[in-house]
Amino acid sequence: FGLTEHIKDVARRFAAAGYVALAVDLLSRDGGTARFAEVADIRAALQAAPPAQFVDDFRAGLRYLQAQSNVYAERIGMTGFCFGGGVTWRCATQIPELKAVVPFYGPNPPLEDVPNIRAAVLALYGENDPRIMAGVPAIDAAMRQHGKIYEKVVYAGAEHGFHNDTGARYHPEAAADAWKRMLAWFGKYLQ
């Protein structure tokens, strides 16, 4: 859904936890998320863009962060939710500088790109998310086959979007546990 209030809040939560956080608006090239009045138009704009463009936008964000004096340039992580979870997976396959990534209920990257992943991956899913869960066995197998640092958590009773506290599918227990796990993951792999 673009750069929503929920995503802005996630960035604030990271800042409160002591991280430098950057929330990239993947619709910046089209005037930004705020330019779109309807969710359907946001989805259409995101679906019309080539996936490589999103990787390029996050690579630019990474370069920006690395140039900041208050950032450890070699300790960059990434997270994303839903569509952004898929972008996070894809960035893990294309941006070798990423040290840790946490895709929330994101669709798999192209499996042939899994050997390129250098980041430690913590993948978080909702049990009641059949579209995304259908791809989990394939990414599990690919990550194991290529010896990647990988952990997966599937939250019982949680649906797609369980972390979004502004949405109807919010699952407070799953969201709280996922947040703790993500901070611990970054604490371990971004040190």
TIVO-2410 file (N, C-alpha, C; in nm, 3 decimals):
# residues 191
REC num residu      c1      c2      c3 atome chaine
REC   1      F   0.082  -0.121   0.000     N      A
REC   1      F   0.000   0.000   0.000    CA      A
REC   1      F   0.085   0.126   0.000     C      A
REC   2      G   0.213   0.114  -0.026     N      A
REC   2      G   0.300   0.231  -0.030    CA      A
REC   2      G   0.351   0.268   0.108     C      A
REC   3      L   0.393   0.392   0.120     N      A
REC   3      L   0.447   0.442   0.246    CA      A
REC   3      L   0.331   0.485   0.335     C      A
REC   4      T   0.278   0.390   0.411     N      A
REC   4      T   0.160   0.412   0.495    CA      A
REC   4      T   0.200   0.461   0.634     C      A
REC   5      E   0.100   0.500   0.711     N      A
REC   5      E   0.127   0.540   0.850    CA      A
REC   5      E   0.186   0.424   0.929     C      A
REC   6      H   0.143   0.302   0.900     N      A
REC   6      H   0.199   0.187   0.969    CA      A
REC   6      H   0.349   0.174   0.942     C      A
REC   7      I   0.389   0.190   0.818     N      A
REC   7      I   0.532   0.178   0.783    CA      A
REC   7      I   0.610   0.294   0.846     C      A
REC   8      K   0.556   0.412   0.845     N      A
REC   8      K   0.623   0.524   0.912    CA      A
REC   8      K   0.640   0.494   1.060     C      A
REC   9      D   0.537   0.434   1.121     N      A
REC   9      D   0.544   0.399   1.262    CA      A
REC   9      D   0.650   0.292   1.288     C      A
REC  10      V   0.662   0.195   1.198     N      A
REC  10      V   0.766   0.093   1.211    CA      A
REC  10      V   0.904   0.160   1.211     C      A
REC  11      A   0.924   0.256   1.123     N      A
REC  11      A   1.053   0.329   1.121    CA      A
REC  11      A   1.076   0.400   1.254     C      A
REC  12      R   0.971   0.462   1.308     N      A
REC  12      R   0.984   0.529   1.439    CA      A
REC  12      R   1.019   0.429   1.549     C      A
REC  13      R   0.958   0.310   1.543     N      A
REC  13      R   0.986   0.207   1.644    CA      A
REC  13      R   1.133   0.163   1.637     C      A
REC  14      F   1.184   0.150   1.516     N      A
REC  14      F   1.327   0.116   1.502    CA      A
REC  14      F   1.413   0.227   1.561     C      A
REC  15      A   1.379   0.351   1.533     N      A
REC  15      A   1.456   0.463   1.589    CA      A
REC  15      A   1.451   0.459   1.742     C      A
REC  16      A   1.334   0.430   1.797     N      A
REC  16      A   1.321   0.422   1.944    CA      A
REC  16      A   1.404   0.308   2.001     C      A
REC  17      A   1.429   0.205   1.918     N      A
REC  17      A   1.510   0.092   1.962    CA      A
REC  17      A   1.659   0.116   1.941     C      A
REC  18      G   1.695   0.235   1.893     N      A
REC  18      G   1.836   0.270   1.878    CA      A
REC  18      G   1.894   0.255   1.739     C      A
REC  19      Y   1.811   0.227   1.640     N      A
REC  19      Y   1.857   0.211   1.503    CA      A
REC  19      Y   1.835   0.339   1.423     C      A
REC  20      V   1.914   0.356   1.319     N      A
REC  20      V   1.884   0.456   1.218    CA      A
REC  20      V   1.792   0.386   1.120     C      A
REC  21      A   1.677   0.444   1.092     N      A
REC  21      A   1.578   0.378   1.006    CA      A
REC  21      A   1.543   0.467   0.887     C      A
REC  22      L   1.525   0.403   0.774     N      A
REC  22      L   1.485   0.472   0.652    CA      A
REC  22      L   1.370   0.395   0.590     C      A
REC  23      A   1.256   0.460   0.571     N      A
REC  23      A   1.141   0.399   0.505    CA      A
REC  23      A   1.137   0.455   0.363     C      A
REC  24      V   1.166   0.369   0.266     N      A
REC  24      V   1.170   0.411   0.126    CA      A
REC  24      V   1.029   0.406   0.068     C      A
REC  25      D   0.988   0.514   0.003     N      A
REC  25      D   0.858   0.517  -0.065    CA      A
REC  25      D   0.879   0.467  -0.207     C      A
REC  26      L   0.833   0.346  -0.233     N      A
REC  26      L   0.853   0.285  -0.365    CA      A
REC  26      L   0.773   0.356  -0.474     C      A
REC  27      L   0.691   0.451  -0.437     N      A
REC  27      L   0.615   0.528  -0.536    CA      A
REC  27      L   0.673   0.667  -0.556     C      A
REC  28      S   0.793   0.692  -0.505     N      A
REC  28      S   0.855   0.824  -0.520    CA      A
REC  28      S   0.868   0.865  -0.666     C      A
REC  29      R   0.900   0.770  -0.751     N      A
REC  29      R   0.918   0.801  -0.894    CA      A
REC  29      R   0.786   0.845  -0.958     C      A
REC  30      D   0.675   0.812  -0.892     N      A
REC  30      D   0.542   0.850  -0.942    CA      A
REC  30      D   0.481   0.963  -0.861     C      A
REC  31      G   0.562   1.032  -0.783     N      A
REC  31      G   0.512   1.143  -0.703    CA      A
REC  31      G   0.486   1.109  -0.558     C      A
REC  32      G   0.509   0.984  -0.518     N      A
REC  32      G   0.493   0.943  -0.379    CA      A
REC  32      G   0.356   0.885  -0.350     C      A
REC  33      T   0.348   0.807  -0.244     N      A
REC  33      T   0.224   0.741  -0.205    CA      A
REC  33      T   0.111   0.842  -0.184     C      A
REC  34      A   0.141   0.956  -0.124     N      A
REC  34      A   0.037   1.055  -0.093    CA      A
REC  34      A  -0.033   1.109  -0.218     C      A
REC  35      R   0.029   1.094  -0.332     N      A
REC  35      R  -0.029   1.141  -0.458    CA      A
REC  35      R  -0.151   1.057  -0.499     C      A
REC  36      F  -0.159   0.935  -0.451     N      A
REC  36      F  -0.265   0.842  -0.492    CA      A
REC  36      F  -0.380   0.847  -0.393     C      A
REC  37      A  -0.501   0.865  -0.444     N      A
REC  37      A  -0.619   0.873  -0.359    CA      A
REC  37      A  -0.678   0.736  -0.327     C      A
REC  38      E  -0.659   0.639  -0.415     N      A
REC  38      E  -0.722   0.509  -0.400    CA      A
REC  38      E  -0.617   0.398  -0.384     C      A
REC  39      V  -0.646   0.302  -0.298     N      A
REC  39      V  -0.558   0.188  -0.277    CA      A
REC  39      V  -0.538   0.111  -0.408     C      A
REC  40      A  -0.642   0.099  -0.487     N      A
REC  40      A  -0.632   0.028  -0.615    CA      A
REC  40      A  -0.530   0.094  -0.707     C      A
REC  41      D  -0.522   0.226  -0.704     N      A
REC  41      D  -0.424   0.297  -0.787    CA      A
REC  41      D  -0.282   0.274  -0.737     C      A
REC  42      I  -0.266   0.265  -0.606     N      A
REC  42      I  -0.135   0.236  -0.547    CA      A
REC  42      I  -0.090   0.097  -0.591     C      A
REC  43      R  -0.179   0.000  -0.576     N      A
REC  43      R  -0.146  -0.137  -0.618    CA      A
REC  43      R  -0.110  -0.142  -0.766     C      A
REC  44      A  -0.188  -0.076  -0.849     N      A
REC  44      A  -0.163  -0.078  -0.993    CA      A
REC  44      A  -0.026  -0.017  -1.025     C      A
REC  45      A   0.008   0.093  -0.959     N      A
REC  45      A   0.138   0.157  -0.983    CA      A
REC  45      A   0.252   0.066  -0.940     C      A
REC  46      L   0.238   0.002  -0.824     N      A
REC  46      L   0.343  -0.088  -0.778    CA      A
REC  46      L   0.357  -0.210  -0.869     C      A
REC  47      Q   0.245  -0.264  -0.914     N      A
REC  47      Q   0.250  -0.382  -1.000    CA      A
REC  47      Q   0.302  -0.349  -1.140     C      A
REC  48      A   0.289  -0.224  -1.182     N      A
REC  48      A   0.335  -0.184  -1.315    CA      A
REC  48      A   0.486  -0.165  -1.321     C      A
REC  49      A   0.547  -0.140  -1.207     N      A
REC  49      A   0.691  -0.114  -1.204    CA      A
REC  49      A   0.769  -0.246  -1.210     C      A
REC  50      P   0.882  -0.247  -1.278     N      A
REC  50      P   0.963  -0.369  -1.281    CA      A
REC  50      P   1.028  -0.393  -1.145     C      A
REC  51      P   1.036  -0.520  -1.100     N      A
REC  51      P   1.095  -0.550  -0.969    CA      A
REC  51      P   1.237  -0.495  -0.953     C      A
REC  52      A   1.313  -0.489  -1.060     N      A
REC  52      A   1.450  -0.436  -1.051    CA      A
REC  52      A   1.451  -0.290  -1.005     C      A
REC  53      Q   1.345  -0.217  -1.037     N      A
REC  53      Q   1.337  -0.077  -0.995    CA      A
REC  53      Q   1.333  -0.066  -0.843     C      A
REC  54      F   1.260  -0.157  -0.779     N      A
REC  54      F   1.251  -0.154  -0.633    CA      A
REC  54      F   1.387  -0.185  -0.570     C      A
REC  55      V   1.457  -0.281  -0.627     N      A
REC  55      V   1.591  -0.314  -0.578    CA      A
REC  55      V   1.681  -0.192  -0.594     C      A
REC  56      D   1.672  -0.125  -0.708     N      A
REC  56      D   1.753  -0.005  -0.731    CA      A
REC  56      D   1.720   0.104  -0.629     C      A
REC  57      D   1.591   0.120  -0.597     N      A
REC  57      D   1.552   0.223  -0.500    CA      A
REC  57      D   1.606   0.191  -0.361     C      A
REC  58      F   1.602   0.064  -0.323     N      A
REC  58      F   1.657   0.027  -0.192    CA      A
REC  58      F   1.810   0.031  -0.193     C      A
REC  59      R   1.871  -0.001  -0.304     N      A
REC  59      R   2.016   0.012  -0.314    CA      A
REC  59      R   2.056   0.160  -0.296     C      A
REC  60      A   1.979   0.249  -0.355     N      A
REC  60      A   2.006   0.393  -0.337    CA      A
REC  60      A   1.986   0.432  -0.190     C      A
REC  61      G   1.884   0.377  -0.126     N      A
REC  61      G   1.864   0.403   0.016    CA      A
REC  61      G   1.979   0.353   0.099     C      A
REC  62      L   2.030   0.236   0.065     N      A
REC  62      L   2.146   0.180   0.135    CA      A
REC  62      L   2.267   0.271   0.119     C      A
REC  63      R   2.291   0.318  -0.001     N      A
REC  63      R   2.406   0.408  -0.025    CA      A
REC  63      R   2.390   0.537   0.056     C      A
REC  64      Y   2.268   0.588   0.061     N      A
REC  64      Y   2.241   0.708   0.141    CA      A
REC  64      Y   2.274   0.682   0.288     C      A
REC  65      L   2.224   0.571   0.341     N      A
REC  65      L   2.252   0.539   0.481    CA      A
REC  65      L   2.401   0.523   0.507     C      A
REC  66      Q   2.469   0.454   0.416     N      A
REC  66      Q   2.613   0.432   0.435    CA      A
REC  66      Q   2.691   0.563   0.438     C      A
REC  67      A   2.638   0.668   0.379     N      A
REC  67      A   2.707   0.797   0.376    CA      A
REC  67      A   2.681   0.881   0.501     C      A
REC  68      Q   2.591   0.836   0.588     N      A
REC  68      Q   2.560   0.911   0.709    CA      A
REC  68      Q   2.663   0.882   0.818     C      A
REC  69      S   2.702   0.987   0.889     N      A
REC  69      S   2.806   0.971   0.991    CA      A
REC  69      S   2.758   0.892   1.113     C      A
REC  70      N   2.628   0.882   1.133     N      A
REC  70      N   2.575   0.809   1.249    CA      A
REC  70      N   2.531   0.667   1.215     C      A
REC  71      V   2.577   0.615   1.103     N      A
REC  71      V   2.540   0.481   1.058    CA      A
REC  71      V   2.665   0.396   1.044     C      A
REC  72      Y   2.657   0.273   1.095     N      A
REC  72      Y   2.763   0.175   1.070    CA      A
REC  72      Y   2.741   0.121   0.929     C      A
REC  73      A   2.821   0.165   0.835     N      A
REC  73      A   2.799   0.137   0.693    CA      A
REC  73      A   2.799  -0.011   0.660     C      A
REC  74      E   2.866  -0.091   0.740     N      A
REC  74      E   2.874  -0.234   0.712    CA      A
REC  74      E   2.770  -0.314   0.790     C      A
REC  75      R   2.678  -0.247   0.857     N      A
REC  75      R   2.577  -0.315   0.940    CA      A
REC  75      R   2.435  -0.276   0.898     C      A
REC  76      I   2.400  -0.305   0.777     N      A
REC  76      I   2.270  -0.266   0.725    CA      A
REC  76      I   2.177  -0.387   0.718     C      A
REC  77      G   2.056  -0.368   0.769     N      A
REC  77      G   1.952  -0.470   0.762    CA      A
REC  77      G   1.830  -0.415   0.692     C      A
REC  78      M   1.734  -0.502   0.667     N      A
REC  78      M   1.614  -0.461   0.595    CA      A
REC  78      M   1.496  -0.547   0.639     C      A
REC  79      T   1.381  -0.485   0.646     N      A
REC  79      T   1.256  -0.557   0.668    CA      A
REC  79      T   1.151  -0.500   0.575     C      A
REC  80      G   1.047  -0.577   0.554     N      A
REC  80      G   0.935  -0.533   0.473    CA      A
REC  80      G   0.815  -0.621   0.501     C      A
REC  81      F   0.699  -0.570   0.466     N      A
REC  81      F   0.572  -0.635   0.498    CA      A
REC  81      F   0.491  -0.656   0.371     C      A
REC  82      C   0.441  -0.778   0.352     N      A
REC  82      C   0.356  -0.812   0.238    CA      A
REC  82      C   0.435  -0.789   0.108     C      A
REC  83      F   0.391  -0.698   0.023     N      A
REC  83      F   0.464  -0.665  -0.099    CA      A
REC  83      F   0.608  -0.628  -0.063     C      A
REC  84      G   0.622  -0.550   0.043     N      A
REC  84      G   0.756  -0.512   0.090    CA      A
REC  84      G   0.836  -0.629   0.142     C      A
REC  85      G   0.767  -0.732   0.194     N      A
REC  85      G   0.837  -0.854   0.233    CA      A
REC  85      G   0.895  -0.924   0.111     C      A
REC  86      G   0.819  -0.924   0.002     N      A
REC  86      G   0.871  -0.979  -0.124    CA      A
REC  86      G   0.988  -0.898  -0.177     C      A
REC  87      V   0.978  -0.766  -0.166     N      A
REC  87      V   1.089  -0.680  -0.208    CA      A
REC  87      V   1.211  -0.706  -0.120     C      A
REC  88      T   1.188  -0.728   0.009     N      A
REC  88      T   1.299  -0.759   0.101    CA      A
REC  88      T   1.369  -0.887   0.057     C      A
REC  89      W   1.291  -0.991   0.027     N      A
REC  89      W   1.351  -1.116  -0.023    CA      A
REC  89      W   1.433  -1.088  -0.149     C      A
REC  90      R   1.375  -1.014  -0.243     N      A
REC  90      R   1.444  -0.986  -0.369    CA      A
REC  90      R   1.571  -0.906  -0.345     C      A
REC  91      C   1.565  -0.807  -0.257     N      A
REC  91      C   1.685  -0.728  -0.226    CA      A
REC  91      C   1.793  -0.815  -0.164     C      A
REC  92      A   1.754  -0.912  -0.082     N      A
REC  92      A   1.852  -1.003  -0.023    CA      A
REC  92      A   1.929  -1.078  -0.131     C      A
REC  93      T   1.864  -1.105  -0.244     N      A
REC  93      T   1.931  -1.177  -0.352    CA      A
REC  93      T   2.015  -1.086  -0.440     C      A
REC  94      Q   1.995  -0.954  -0.430     N      A
REC  94      Q   2.060  -0.861  -0.522    CA      A
REC  94      Q   2.152  -0.759  -0.456     C      A
REC  95      I   2.143  -0.744  -0.325     N      A
REC  95      I   2.225  -0.644  -0.255    CA      A
REC  95      I   2.313  -0.717  -0.154     C      A
REC  96      P   2.435  -0.749  -0.192     N      A
REC  96      P   2.520  -0.831  -0.105    CA      A
REC  96      P   2.562  -0.761   0.024     C      A
REC  97      E   2.549  -0.629   0.032     N      A
REC  97      E   2.588  -0.557   0.153    CA      A
REC  97      E   2.490  -0.578   0.268     C      A
REC  98      L   2.370  -0.625   0.239     N      A
REC  98      L   2.274  -0.649   0.347    CA      A
REC  98      L   2.325  -0.761   0.437     C      A
REC  99      K   2.325  -0.736   0.566     N      A
REC  99      K   2.375  -0.835   0.663    CA      A
REC  99      K   2.263  -0.921   0.723     C      A
REC 100      A   2.144  -0.862   0.735     N      A
REC 100      A   2.030  -0.934   0.792    CA      A
REC 100      A   1.903  -0.880   0.730     C      A
REC 101      V   1.809  -0.969   0.703     N      A
REC 101      V   1.679  -0.927   0.649    CA      A
REC 101      V   1.569  -1.004   0.721     C      A
REC 102      V   1.455  -0.937   0.734     N      A
REC 102      V   1.338  -0.997   0.796    CA      A
REC 102      V   1.216  -0.968   0.710     C      A
REC 103      P   1.185  -1.058   0.616     N      A
REC 103      P   1.063  -1.040   0.537    CA      A
REC 103      P   0.941  -1.091   0.614     C      A
REC 104      F   0.841  -1.006   0.629     N      A
REC 104      F   0.715  -1.044   0.689    CA      A
REC 104      F   0.620  -1.084   0.578     C      A
REC 105      Y   0.572  -1.207   0.582     N      A
REC 105      Y   0.474  -1.263   0.489    CA      A
REC 105      Y   0.493  -1.214   0.346     C      A
REC 106      G   0.618  -1.223   0.301     N      A
REC 106      G   0.651  -1.182   0.165    CA      A
REC 106      G   0.661  -1.299   0.070     C      A
REC 107      P   0.619  -1.279  -0.054     N      A
REC 107      P   0.636  -1.385  -0.153    CA      A
REC 107      P   0.783  -1.410  -0.181     C      A
REC 108      N   0.814  -1.531  -0.220     N      A
REC 108      N   0.953  -1.573  -0.245    CA      A
REC 108      N   1.018  -1.491  -0.356     C      A
REC 109      P   1.150  -1.480  -0.347     N      A
REC 109      P   1.225  -1.426  -0.461    CA      A
REC 109      P   1.235  -1.535  -0.567     C      A
REC 110      P   1.285  -1.502  -0.684     N      A
REC 110      P   1.314  -1.610  -0.780    CA      A
REC 110      P   1.409  -1.710  -0.714     C      A
REC 111      L   1.371  -1.835  -0.710     N      A
REC 111      L   1.449  -1.937  -0.638    CA      A
REC 111      L   1.589  -1.954  -0.695     C      A
REC 112      E   1.605  -1.927  -0.825     N      A
REC 112      E   1.738  -1.940  -0.885    CA      A
REC 112      E   1.835  -1.832  -0.833     C      A
REC 113      D   1.780  -1.729  -0.767     N      A
REC 113      D   1.865  -1.622  -0.711    CA      A
REC 113      D   1.905  -1.647  -0.566     C      A
REC 114      V   1.849  -1.749  -0.503     N      A
REC 114      V   1.880  -1.778  -0.362    CA      A
REC 114      V   2.029  -1.795  -0.337     C      A
REC 115      P   2.107  -1.858  -0.427     N      A
REC 115      P   2.251  -1.870  -0.398    CA      A
REC 115      P   2.320  -1.735  -0.376     C      A
REC 116      N   2.262  -1.626  -0.424     N      A
REC 116      N   2.323  -1.494  -0.409    CA      A
REC 116      N   2.303  -1.434  -0.270     C      A
REC 117      I   2.215  -1.490  -0.190     N      A
REC 117      I   2.184  -1.432  -0.059    CA      A
REC 117      I   2.304  -1.445   0.034     C      A
REC 118      R   2.345  -1.332   0.091     N      A
REC 118      R   2.452  -1.331   0.192    CA      A
REC 118      R   2.398  -1.295   0.329     C      A
REC 119      A   2.282  -1.233   0.334     N      A
REC 119      A   2.222  -1.189   0.460    CA      A
REC 119      A   2.165  -1.307   0.538     C      A
REC 120      A   2.163  -1.291   0.669     N      A
REC 120      A   2.092  -1.384   0.755    CA      A
REC 120      A   1.943  -1.351   0.744     C      A
REC 121      V   1.861  -1.452   0.715     N      A
REC 121      V   1.719  -1.430   0.687    CA      A
REC 121      V   1.631  -1.489   0.798     C      A
REC 122      L   1.546  -1.405   0.855     N      A
REC 122      L   1.441  -1.448   0.946    CA      A
REC 122      L   1.310  -1.420   0.873     C      A
REC 123      A   1.239  -1.524   0.831     N      A
REC 123      A   1.114  -1.509   0.757    CA      A
REC 123      A   0.996  -1.533   0.851     C      A
REC 124      L   0.901  -1.441   0.852     N      A
REC 124      L   0.788  -1.447   0.944    CA      A
REC 124      L   0.658  -1.457   0.865     C      A
REC 125      Y   0.577  -1.556   0.902     N      A
REC 125      Y   0.455  -1.586   0.828    CA      A
REC 125      Y   0.336  -1.606   0.922     C      A
REC 126      G   0.217  -1.587   0.867     N      A
REC 126      G   0.093  -1.620   0.935    CA      A
REC 126      G   0.041  -1.753   0.883     C      A
REC 127      E   0.002  -1.839   0.974     N      A
REC 127      E  -0.046  -1.972   0.937    CA      A
REC 127      E  -0.166  -1.965   0.841     C      A
REC 128      N  -0.254  -1.867   0.861     N      A
REC 128      N  -0.376  -1.856   0.781    CA      A
REC 128      N  -0.356  -1.760   0.664     C      A
REC 129      D  -0.253  -1.784   0.587     N      A
REC 129      D  -0.216  -1.702   0.471    CA      A
REC 129      D  -0.186  -1.798   0.356     C      A
REC 130      P  -0.289  -1.862   0.298     N      A
REC 130      P  -0.264  -1.971   0.204    CA      A
REC 130      P  -0.183  -1.933   0.081     C      A
REC 131      R  -0.201  -1.813   0.028     N      A
REC 131      R  -0.127  -1.774  -0.092    CA      A
REC 131      R   0.024  -1.772  -0.065     C      A
REC 132      I   0.065  -1.708   0.043     N      A
REC 132      I   0.207  -1.698   0.074    CA      A
REC 132      I   0.260  -1.831   0.127     C      A
REC 133      M   0.183  -1.897   0.213     N      A
REC 133      M   0.229  -2.024   0.271    CA      A
REC 133      M   0.252  -2.131   0.164     C      A
REC 134      A   0.184  -2.121   0.052     N      A
REC 134      A   0.202  -2.220  -0.055    CA      A
REC 134      A   0.346  -2.219  -0.107     C      A
REC 135      G   0.415  -2.106  -0.098     N      A
REC 135      G   0.552  -2.097  -0.147    CA      A
REC 135      G   0.658  -2.126  -0.043     C      A
REC 136      V   0.619  -2.140   0.082     N      A
REC 136      V   0.717  -2.157   0.190    CA      A
REC 136      V   0.800  -2.285   0.176     C      A
REC 137      P   0.742  -2.400   0.141     N      A
REC 137      P   0.826  -2.519   0.127    CA      A
REC 137      P   0.938  -2.501   0.024     C      A
REC 138      A   0.910  -2.430  -0.084     N      A
REC 138      A   1.012  -2.411  -0.187    CA      A
REC 138      A   1.127  -2.323  -0.138     C      A
REC 139      I   1.095  -2.216  -0.065     N      A
REC 139      I   1.203  -2.129  -0.016    CA      A
REC 139      I   1.279  -2.198   0.096     C      A
REC 140      D   1.208  -2.275   0.179     N      A
REC 140      D   1.277  -2.354   0.283    CA      A
REC 140      D   1.381  -2.446   0.219     C      A
REC 141      A   1.339  -2.519   0.117     N      A
REC 141      A   1.429  -2.614   0.051    CA      A
REC 141      A   1.546  -2.543  -0.014     C      A
REC 142      A   1.520  -2.431  -0.081     N      A
REC 142      A   1.628  -2.358  -0.148    CA      A
REC 142      A   1.728  -2.301  -0.047     C      A
REC 143      M   1.678  -2.248   0.064     N      A
REC 143      M   1.769  -2.192   0.165    CA      A
REC 143      M   1.855  -2.302   0.226     C      A
REC 144      R   1.794  -2.418   0.254     N      A
REC 144      R   1.871  -2.532   0.308    CA      A
REC 144      R   1.972  -2.582   0.205     C      A
REC 145      Q   1.927  -2.599   0.082     N      A
REC 145      Q   2.014  -2.652  -0.023    CA      A
REC 145      Q   2.140  -2.568  -0.039     C      A
REC 146      H   2.126  -2.438  -0.022     N      A
REC 146      H   2.240  -2.349  -0.045    CA      A
REC 146      H   2.308  -2.306   0.085     C      A
REC 147      G   2.273  -2.371   0.196     N      A
REC 147      G   2.343  -2.348   0.323    CA      A
REC 147      G   2.332  -2.207   0.376     C      A
REC 148      K   2.217  -2.144   0.361     N      A
REC 148      K   2.200  -2.006   0.405    CA      A
REC 148      K   2.164  -2.000   0.553     C      A
REC 149      I   2.197  -1.888   0.616     N      A
REC 149      I   2.153  -1.863   0.753    CA      A
REC 149      I   2.006  -1.823   0.743     C      A
REC 150      Y   1.921  -1.908   0.799     N      A
REC 150      Y   1.778  -1.893   0.775    CA      A
REC 150      Y   1.698  -1.950   0.891     C      A
REC 151      E   1.600  -1.875   0.931     N      A
REC 151      E   1.504  -1.922   1.029    CA      A
REC 151      E   1.366  -1.876   0.984     C      A
REC 152      K   1.269  -1.961   1.008     N      A
REC 152      K   1.131  -1.931   0.969    CA      A
REC 152      K   1.044  -1.947   1.092     C      A
REC 153      V   0.948  -1.855   1.108     N      A
REC 153      V   0.850  -1.865   1.215    CA      A
REC 153      V   0.712  -1.852   1.149     C      A
REC 154      V   0.624  -1.947   1.180     N      A
REC 154      V   0.486  -1.942   1.132    CA      A
REC 154      V   0.397  -1.925   1.255     C      A
REC 155      Y   0.321  -1.818   1.259     N      A
REC 155      Y   0.237  -1.787   1.374    CA      A
REC 155      Y   0.099  -1.850   1.359     C      A
REC 156      A   0.067  -1.941   1.452     N      A
REC 156      A  -0.062  -2.010   1.453    CA      A
REC 156      A  -0.175  -1.907   1.468     C      A
REC 157      G  -0.277  -1.923   1.387     N      A
REC 157      G  -0.394  -1.837   1.395    CA      A
REC 157      G  -0.377  -1.700   1.333     C      A
REC 158      A  -0.258  -1.667   1.286     N      A
REC 158      A  -0.233  -1.534   1.228    CA      A
REC 158      A  -0.257  -1.537   1.077     C      A
REC 159      E  -0.302  -1.425   1.027     N      A
REC 159      E  -0.328  -1.409   0.884    CA      A
REC 159      E  -0.222  -1.320   0.821     C      A
REC 160      H  -0.234  -1.307   0.690     N      A
REC 160      H  -0.150  -1.213   0.617    CA      A
REC 160      H  -0.176  -1.074   0.676     C      A
REC 161      G  -0.071  -0.999   0.700     N      A
REC 161      G  -0.086  -0.865   0.756    CA      A
REC 161      G  -0.098  -0.861   0.906     C      A
REC 162      F  -0.059  -0.968   0.974     N      A
REC 162      F  -0.078  -0.977   1.119    CA      A
REC 162      F  -0.003  -0.872   1.198     C      A
REC 163      H   0.101  -0.812   1.141     N      A
REC 163      H   0.180  -0.713   1.215    CA      A
REC 163      H   0.120  -0.573   1.208     C      A
REC 164      N   0.035  -0.548   1.113     N      A
REC 164      N  -0.019  -0.414   1.089    CA      A
REC 164      N  -0.128  -0.381   1.191     C      A
REC 165      D  -0.092  -0.299   1.290     N      A
REC 165      D  -0.187  -0.266   1.396    CA      A
REC 165      D  -0.293  -0.166   1.353     C      A
REC 166      T  -0.292  -0.125   1.227     N      A
REC 166      T  -0.398  -0.040   1.174    CA      A
REC 166      T  -0.494  -0.120   1.086     C      A
REC 167      G  -0.469  -0.250   1.072     N      A
REC 167      G  -0.549  -0.332   0.982    CA      A
REC 167      G  -0.639  -0.431   1.055     C      A
REC 168      A  -0.735  -0.485   0.982     N      A
REC 168      A  -0.833  -0.577   1.038    CA      A
REC 168      A  -0.773  -0.712   1.075     C      A
REC 169      R  -0.659  -0.748   1.019     N      A
REC 169      R  -0.598  -0.879   1.045    CA      A
REC 169      R  -0.491  -0.876   1.154     C      A
REC 170      Y  -0.479  -0.764   1.221     N      A
REC 170      Y  -0.380  -0.749   1.327    CA      A
REC 170      Y  -0.395  -0.859   1.430     C      A
REC 171      H  -0.282  -0.920   1.464     N      A
REC 171      H  -0.278  -1.026   1.565    CA      A
REC 171      H  -0.177  -0.981   1.670     C      A
REC 172      P  -0.224  -0.923   1.781     N      A
REC 172      P  -0.132  -0.858   1.876    CA      A
REC 172      P  -0.023  -0.949   1.931     C      A
REC 173      E  -0.057  -1.074   1.962     N      A
REC 173      E   0.044  -1.164   2.019    CA      A
REC 173      E   0.151  -1.198   1.915     C      A
REC 174      A   0.108  -1.231   1.795     N      A
REC 174      A   0.203  -1.263   1.688    CA      A
REC 174      A   0.289  -1.141   1.656     C      A
REC 175      A   0.226  -1.025   1.649     N      A
REC 175      A   0.300  -0.902   1.616    CA      A
REC 175      A   0.406  -0.871   1.722     C      A
REC 176      A   0.369  -0.884   1.848     N      A
REC 176      A   0.464  -0.854   1.956    CA      A
REC 176      A   0.580  -0.953   1.954     C      A
REC 177      D   0.551  -1.080   1.935     N      A
REC 177      D   0.658  -1.179   1.930    CA      A
REC 177      D   0.747  -1.158   1.808     C      A
REC 178      A   0.687  -1.128   1.695     N      A
REC 178      A   0.765  -1.105   1.572    CA      A
REC 178      A   0.857  -0.985   1.588     C      A
REC 179      W   0.808  -0.880   1.651     N      A
REC 179      W   0.891  -0.761   1.672    CA      A
REC 179      W   1.011  -0.795   1.761     C      A
REC 180      K   0.987  -0.869   1.869     N      A
REC 180      K   1.097  -0.908   1.958    CA      A
REC 180      K   1.199  -0.995   1.884     C      A
REC 181      R   1.149  -1.090   1.807     N      A
REC 181      R   1.238  -1.178   1.730    CA      A
REC 181      R   1.319  -1.099   1.628     C      A
REC 182      M   1.254  -1.003   1.562     N      A
REC 182      M   1.325  -0.923   1.463    CA      A
REC 182      M   1.436  -0.840   1.529     C      A
REC 183      L   1.405  -0.776   1.640     N      A
REC 183      L   1.508  -0.697   1.708    CA      A
REC 183      L   1.624  -0.787   1.754     C      A
REC 184      A   1.592  -0.905   1.803     N      A
REC 184      A   1.698  -0.999   1.843    CA      A
REC 184      A   1.780  -1.043   1.723     C      A
REC 185      W   1.715  -1.067   1.611     N      A
REC 185      W   1.785  -1.108   1.488    CA      A
REC 185      W   1.882  -0.999   1.443     C      A
REC 186      F   1.830  -0.876   1.437     N      A
REC 186      F   1.918  -0.765   1.399    CA      A
REC 186      F   2.028  -0.745   1.503     C      A
REC 187      G   1.993  -0.759   1.630     N      A
REC 187      G   2.095  -0.747   1.734    CA      A
REC 187      G   2.207  -0.848   1.717     C      A
REC 188      K   2.174  -0.966   1.673     N      A
REC 188      K   2.274  -1.071   1.653    CA      A
REC 188      K   2.355  -1.052   1.525     C      A
REC 189      Y   2.288  -1.023   1.415     N      A
REC 189      Y   2.356  -1.025   1.285    CA      A
REC 189      Y   2.402  -0.888   1.235     C      A
REC 190      L   2.363  -0.781   1.303     N      A
REC 190      L   2.413  -0.649   1.262    CA      A
REC 190      L   2.522  -0.598   1.355     C      A
REC 191      Q   2.573  -0.683   1.441     N      A
REC 191      Q   2.681  -0.642   1.532    CA      A
REC 191      Q   2.816  -0.662   1.468     C      A
***
